Amino acid sequence: MLESLFRFCCCACLATSVVWSAPPQRAKEPVDYVDPYIGSIGHLLTSTSPSVQYPYGMVRIAPATTARSQDRYFAHDISGFPAGAATLMATTGAPETDLAKCASSFDHDQETATPYYWSAILERYGIEAEATVTGHAAYYRFTFPANAHAHLLLHGGGELEVVGPAAVAGQSGGGGGRGGGGITTYFYAEFSKPLGEYSTWEGATLAHESKLSGANIGLMTDEATTKGERISVRIGISNIGIEQAHKSLQEEIPAWDFDQVKARGRAIWNRELGKIAITGGTEKQRTVFYTALYRSLGRMTDYTEDGRYYSGYDKQVHDAGGHDFYAGDGLWDTYRSMHPLQLILDPKRQQDMVRSYIRMYEQSGWLPSFPTIAADSAVMIGHHSSALIADTYAKGYRDFDVEKAYEGMKKNAMEATMLPWRRGPLTELDRVYQEKGFFPALAKGEKETVREVNPSERRQATGVTLENCYDDWCVAQMAKALDKDDDYAYFMKRAHNYENVFDPRIGFMSAKSADGKWVEGLDPKLGGGQGGRDYFTECNSWIYTFQVPHDVAGLAKLLGGREKLAAKLDALFTEPAPSKYTFLGQFPDMTGLIGMYAQGNEPSFHIPYLYNYCGQPWKTQRHLREIMEIWYTDTPLGICGDEDGGAMSSWYVLTAMGFYPVTPGLPVYVMGSPIFEETRISLEKGKVFTITARNVSAKNKYIQSAVLNGKPLNKPWFEHSDMVNGGTLVLVMGSTPNTAWGSAPEDAPPSMSR
């Protein structure tokens, strides 16, 4: 027995020794929380992609798949990897030029997906594929098995040319979206081993050509590999030319050191994500937060040597004094939350962006609402470059030609058509807006006769009125700042045009025909046809009735007072769809439903914050917590709408921190309910703004009291100037609403009519 006890004690001591001598685990850094597969199963329409990229980077890569499903997570076959104007693939065995037939299965459980690095096993071939990036270049590394025939394929449409013993360059022709505006993409690829006896093809014909052109062209290497042999490919990408693609590659990946490039990407992501440091919250909330911040950091752009602007989703202009950056996104999505968030984190970059918009105005004649220079370029609705510029200026960032910016804003407002997905001069419908203060809808039973109307997008008449009168308010703010008094008065009058489409008989925003008569029988829930596009944009009147972000007080007056506004908000969150099956068939963008509130589409984003304007901020706090908990999760189903520009994610980042810019162009943030114990936001010049939420928890979601920069805060909003120089916002949280805090009429955030 003593011997057994001795053995037990020895084993226990040995086990304890092993435990205590184990190396400590590295603490998680911000980038370690990011899961690029969050949102990769769409709730109805599109899903996210696990992109490897730099913050604001031009190059974004993710494996090309053969899946027919729009849900990226369910793609289990990889057919290649992005290479600028081409697709790259690694295979073994018999030669095959059809990339679809080259596809290999892979297993998510054997996959690594991060913002800076991706890897998986191509199971069909036993090849490990790895990828990392820089701002303008992609870097791939393939680890091969022993095989007599190992291949690397470059497949594309356009032009390919072998430009060295281990280098290939090429370009693709421009494509186009709903409104045109295609671009050309160029690449310069270098291989870590000489190409050797490569084969080329054009269509179905194999050859050995050094230069190819056509719709279906490619190049394939063929050589024997030993077990574990690595072959790398590094690729510079540009929208300007092959020479620029080569230059970017030389500058950003000068040596064959994959791990160094990977480590640099990790460090850059930690630097950018680390601008917001959070303490507390659950593991799930931290994962969702940093993944949302990753999605919020949009793309950088390309540049030219002569200062010319090049159209496309990724652009950058180069002047003698430096680079002007322009982020490729559609402003209808992103002016609401993504650009205000980026302005907090990187105001210099946003001023660069505004300068790029001004350059585009000088070269194309229009300030863009969507990044393309074509005269008939596709835009959604509204001229929201005015919101971007006005917001940047109002918050004190003015390192751009303000007069020229205003000139472009005014020209858009006065001379550009408001029609959805159209760019060009005024139409007869725009003249109705200018003369009568509303964009005309078709009368009941009337057929479309205006040739400029996009047949699938239709007029969206009430949505166009509402979004443009907000833009007019933004123009007015700039006019006032520049002492243009007549312009200020004119555009402020137009900023009230929302009143012209509010039908007091039904208590909703409605539609008028050109003669000023209401379109009879408009159903606020189902009216407008597919996506509501006869009258609205992707949503119905329940959502667009609240689309007055610049004048919530005026909206309350239309509804009968702030108590009526609160009641209307209550009804929004409880009004059921007649049938989700039929409703979402008509309104596929209105996902993330809570009653008629649709978190899955951007026009809803500001609505939960409107309780702050009508004396019931605790309801804002309650609804926001519910939305974050239900509709943002750490799974492939974790984003409830189309995250196609960073808007869905930036809403979460701002809301999780506890505030939101209801009215871009007004330097004010409206408060919600933070989920973290402490949030530290790193600002310019080493300043830090800290939000502390004492006693915060899932139950303790209601603000009991607040202190801003050492002084009691009894209103549910604060100014940008309260943040920008650093400071603190201390909130005491509790489990029951404090219905007195922030509820007095004078506590409401500012509005145009107040």
C-alpha angles and dihedrals in degrees: 000000000000088000091052091048090050091052091048092051092048092050092047091050091048091050091049090049091052092049095048094045095052112115114258117256116248113253114247116264122205094264091054089067094057116106109185091193093067105115094016090128109064120221089222115329128024130351135212125267125226093245123188108208146129119261103278087000123162093215115071117172135185129155116278110235138196095224117133091203120092088221105099095200092063092058106110100166124071117205098176150314131266115265103171105260092008143044122243124210136173121212143155133214129030115015116261126178099186105091092203088059090047093059119129131200120241135187122233088213089062093044130098116203122179134147091260105031140031132184140168141154117259091219097196091061104024089238122145109218121199132179139187134162150206127206095282104011142064125215122200129185123190123192109203133201120231105286137151092221117040118165141196114195130197112193128180151130120250119033136344127182133179102227100174143001089280104016136088128182131189151149141218129219121252120273128201141220130210091305102030122241099144123182139207119236123203131195140187114200128192125193123211088226129042115268092240117182097356126177127219133197140197110192106325097333118107117208143139104253128155095209130036139174132182145087095284113033136139152155129231131191122209124196143132118263133197123226110285094010113154126213119183134198124197119192132193115205132199143164090212108056149307092270090057091046089053091047092051090049093051092047098044104033105025095157139038095255110126095173092053092053090046092050091048090053091051092050092049092051092049090051094052098039089044091065084087112048117188132195124195129005124110127293088254093052092049090050093049092045099052092040088053090049089051089053090047095060102087132198133297120219148233127260143210133221096226099046094253120146118237120202124235141085092290117049141155132170124213125213131178089260097052144286128319111208128210124188117221109232141112109260094213086072102035111036089077101062116340098064094043088052092048090048089059093048101038115012093165091060092049091053087051087052093052090051088053091052088052090051089052090051091052092050102037103027094239137078103237126243089182122029106260134097100214113121092233094039120160118262130162113221132312131028094259096167081085089062092048093050096042092049093050091049096044091054091056103261107126109150094131139076098284095183092052091046090053091048090057093045092052093046091052090050095047106030110024123086117249093211114129116258093006134108123191144071128333122292130203088267092057090052089058089055092050094046102036105021100243136078108243124243126204113271115243109288093007118137122225113260102162104102095205093064112106104238095219099037094041123186103308082197103176094040089050090052094049098045094044095049087056089050088049088055089054091051089049092055091054091046090053092049090052094046093245094147099174092050090047092054093046097050093042087057090052089048087069092059090106086077089064093064098044109105108205091194091070100019094236140098106270140170137265131201120231092270090062096252121135117251098247123231097019107169109214090211105040106013123121105045123246108015088350087276097151087070111000141030117257090316139066134246092273087070100034093050086075094046094112102101094158096054113029089150089056091050090051089053091053090052093049104266140320094294088056090049090053090049090050090052091049089052092049092058094048104036106111128219111248087235125348089213094059097030096056089044088062096035106032091163093058096084125140090056125190101172103311092332109109116198088179094076130056102235087069097057100094097040101089088054093059093085085076088067095054102046100265107097092153089070090056088053093049096047095045092053090049093049093049094047097046105033103034115059138152095251135089086267090054101114116061099203144028107305095194100138112018096267098113091051098042089054088058094046092053094041094048088053089052109253143070139195101239091175115034105203091045113085093228135110121205116216130240132163119298118216099203129076090227134008120188116194116196111217137182121304093020095297120149129200113200126198113197119190108192117208091003117166140136089283097034096069100128123094111235097177141343139210120195118196091337097313128099112260114206099171127076096238142056138193130256088241089061088061108032098071092048127259144132139281111196118192126186108211129203142178097247129052120265095216092186097058113095093350104114117103090244090055093066119112115259121276134182092256095045 
